[in-house]
């Protein structure tokens, strides 16, 4: 008997709908407050959409340059959150970058800390301007301009349109929240239900967390708190506790976003939770002392009678205190997370870098796709190495491949179809699905070309595996033949594939900036010469009756499969190694050898014995 349970999130949504419906039925003033929150949240969504239109390169480049020092990471978190007024967006983008290994975990923690400080600017704006000016009058022009810009075709103009709409809806939301609480005050007095002492602090902190989790925005929670304080619905002390709760609730929002990330993203989400819990605990423990500091500073700033600005000051101070307390221990926190936060390792057939959050920006999506294709290549590398009866450790070593091939005493048994289905095909399907998701978004010409190249690389890897499957059948039969020419022929085939596997592995381990598509040209030329020499040798042995036409045909077919394996691996490697700009790629393409160049050069040079370039530290091609 199977019991089908509904998704818990559906129950949660149903509860929210019931509470909203009851509130609308009980109080008409509640409608204005709820409408204000809804408009504010929609404005934040529009702002996020607008800023994402500008994340096609600029934000990512700034992020990478701004994370080599802790103070830069914190400053980037402050600046980006102040600009976007969305710590959630900054946090999710940071998680996607850490997950794609574009920045370190320590840098990600620094950005998260800065984002927490950046949220305090929203409190200052709302407290200092939003509730003191007839802000609705500015909302209407912003909405009109926003809609006009949205009707244009340009991606950048549309992005500006979303920004204008976001500002307009934010202003309208603030206006309706202010009006709603002022009207609500006459009918209902929330401050009468406050609890004094520590329990009251904990209660209102919990309420702040709950509101933030429901609205998925600490900025929206701060708006509610400031509007309620301005209307006299809550006391100043309760507002301080609610602000602490809003801060803590933002970590829950990030944790929810990090649940779908890979291990790096989960670690960063956990760091965010640790940081916010620590900050909230210190703020609760020292709330009286911090209140005294706020009073003293507010006198110096001339805002001692302005509760809204004092609340904003308190919000800034306890976030700053959290940053000052944790900043000296970032490296230790990173070490602890890397060592102790371990999740069940995924099967090698499962994607390591592909998850919905990776699609937050084109850069993180492209990097995740490149790394996943690299993961697919690694799986295929092992299968192909075993397919030619060589261990992965032999390919990774500096030992002579010629000697390793000659000393083979057993052909490794391998069910290529089974390994292909479980470690290659399923992962290839995930890569294609993710690439399709990326292509459904607005991309630059560079990103479009890169996605196409990586998608093609994934297909090349699959084709290399399929060719290995055909080759392995005859290799199992003739690889250790007592007929010396046959054995030497298959040794030559195995050696050629092994050299390509080793060379590509060495190139992938180099600094990406030092590797170009030209690095593979000499290897292509070498493989072309080997194929021609192999065919020439087979023809010569058939003429001298050393090989029968039947076995010669099989060997020539297998040579063709070996050539397909090598060529597909080289094509895939070129896409994985190619990370330059469009101009750099075009310059490399102009210098690179095409197929006709390689054929001409291979045919122009006389056949000669090929030295073993894989012994010691020598390389086949550079």
Helices and strands as residue ranges (DSSP letters): H 8-26, H 28-52, H 58-65, H 70-84, H 87-99, H 105-125, I 126-130, H 136-150, H 155-187, G 190-193, H 197-215, H 218-230, H 236-258, H 263-285, H 287-301, H 307-327, H 330-340, G 356-360, H 362-387, H 392-396, H 401-406, H 416-419, I 420-425, H 426-439, H 445-478, H 484-509, G 512-514, G 517-520, H 521-543, H 549-577, H 582-591, H 595-604
